[in-house]
């Protein structure tokens, strides 16, 4: 059974990812004219923190195959996001 804090953390992570990827897509498709790199970076950081909170909530639960799979998926999302954070961070320095 999934606890309410875990469900809320999942919802928060999903929403942060939706907002981040929608903003990044709009910015990229517009040839970097709509929005800013800084906004994308800020949203990526917020998404990264939301994933961390989700992983923490999942790890605090009784271990099951489903929770281990959810942790694996969240960790994979975090790894993909790390490349975006690196790219956006470097772009802000330039």
N, C-alpha and C positions, 0 to 999 in steps of 0.2 A: 504494500500500500504506500502511495506517495504522500508525503506530508505537505501541508499547506506552504511552509516556507520554501520547500523544494519546488513546488508548482509555481510559486511566485518568482523564484529565482530563474526558473526556465522561461517563464513568460517575459521577464525583464531582459534576459539574454536574447530571446527571439526578437523582441521589439527593438533593442539596441542594434542588433544585426540588420534588421529590416531598414531602419533609419540610416545606418551607416552605408549599406550597400546601395540604397536608393540615391543618396546624396553623392556617393562616389561615381555611380553610373551617370547621373545627370551631369556632373562636373566633367567626366571624361568624354561623354558623347557631345557635349557642347564645345569640345576642344579647349577645355579649361577656362571657359568664359563665364559659366554660371556657378557662382560660389567661389570658394577659395580652398587652397591646399590646407591652410590652417584649420578650416572648418572640418574638412575630411579627417585630418589628423586628430582633432579633438573628439570627433565621433568615434574614431577607431579606438582611442584610448578608453572612452566610455564603454564601448563594446568589450574590450579586453577585460576591463574591471568586472563587467557583468558576467563574463564567462568564468572569471576567477571565483566570483560569489557562487555561481552555479556549481562549479567543481567542489568548492568547500561544502556546500549543502549536500551534494551527492555523497561525498566521502563521509559525512557525519551520519549517514543512514546505515542500516543493517546491510551488509554486503549481499548483493544478489547478482545474478547474471545480467539482469536488466540495468541495475545501477552501474555495474562495471562497464557495460556497453555504452551507457550514457556518458560516463566519464571519458571513455575512449573517444567518443564523437566530439565532446566539448574540447578535449585536448587537441584533436585534429583541427578543429575550428581555430583554436588559439595559435596553432603552428602556422596555419595559412595567414592569419591576421598579422603574425609577427613580420612576415615579408612586406605586407602593406605598411605597417608601422615604420619599418626600416626605410622603405622607399619614400613615404611621405615625410618622415623626419629629415632625411637627406635633402629632399626638395625644399624644405623650409629653410635649411641652412644656406642654400645657394643664393 
